[in-house]
Amino acid sequence: RQNGAEISEEVLLQLHLAPVVPRKSPAKEEKKFPSCERTVEHFSPLTEAMEREVTAAFGKGEPDEIMSSAFKLKVTREDIHTLRNLCWLNDEIINFYMNLLVERNKKEGYPAVHAFSTFFYPKLISGGYRAVKRWTRSVDLFKQDLILVPIHLRVHWTLVVIDVRQKTIKYFDSMGQKGHKICETLFQYLQEESCEKNNLELNFSEWTLHSMESHEIPQQSNGSDCGVFMCKYADYVSRDKPITFTQDHMPYFRKKMVWEIIHQQLL
């Protein structure tokens, strides 16, 4: 899908090479996420039973077999197969995972989170505020702590996090691209939402719009893991945790996400 968002020719070239063997360039080495050097994060390995379930899900079967159904969404075996190593995640996987994050964050001690569908931003771009006005008829965005907006840039997944508490709009891109225009578009959406629903105009000077730099967040070193990076950015941010994972964790995260989606719960 094209939604009017920009992506550089350099990144586009890298993404068109996917799936590829992960590679690292000297420039990427220099921009290594600093926290990774200070913090080695340890994850509980999947049990043998969990590994068997993941292997079975990746195995042969009818592509349209329903593997999980919740949140008015259905995930098929074909969708699950996008979580295999070096495959691009699709809308169904990402939307289901975002709903799992929202469900988890209903528990005490977590920030209140609203996650938009992957189809929200293209609809906003193509039709303006009126086209998405009804998307929030059952939710007050300004009573949320965090708003997650997955963004699809032709062949690349990125994330915008709106922190209502801190009045910040941050753009997370695992290939170091800038997203100032996207942040501005979403602030304009918030402005119209506030005027329409609360009859209150937001003060732009009180808000900070920021594209996360490549040294601030972990970066991918291949052309296929952007969707997983985006989902894990959302996971860590929605727990108010520092983002300390690396490219090396991607195979583990992919298998973990298979189990979580099938069982409809986050580990």
Secondary structure, 3 states (H helix, E strand, C coil): CCCCCCCCHHHHHHHHCCCCCCCCCHHHHHCCCHHHHHCCCCCCCCCHHHHHHHHHHHCCCCCCCEEEEECCEEEEHHHHHHHCCCCCCCHHHHHHHHHHHHHHCCCCCCCCEEECCCCHHHHHHHHCHHHHHHHHCCCCHHHCCEEEEEEECCCCEEEEEEECCCCEEEEECCCCCCCHHHHHHHHHHHHHHHHHHHCCCCCHHHCEEEECCCCCCCCCCCCCCHHHHHHHHHHHHCCCCCCCCCHHHHHHHHHHHHHHHHHCCCC
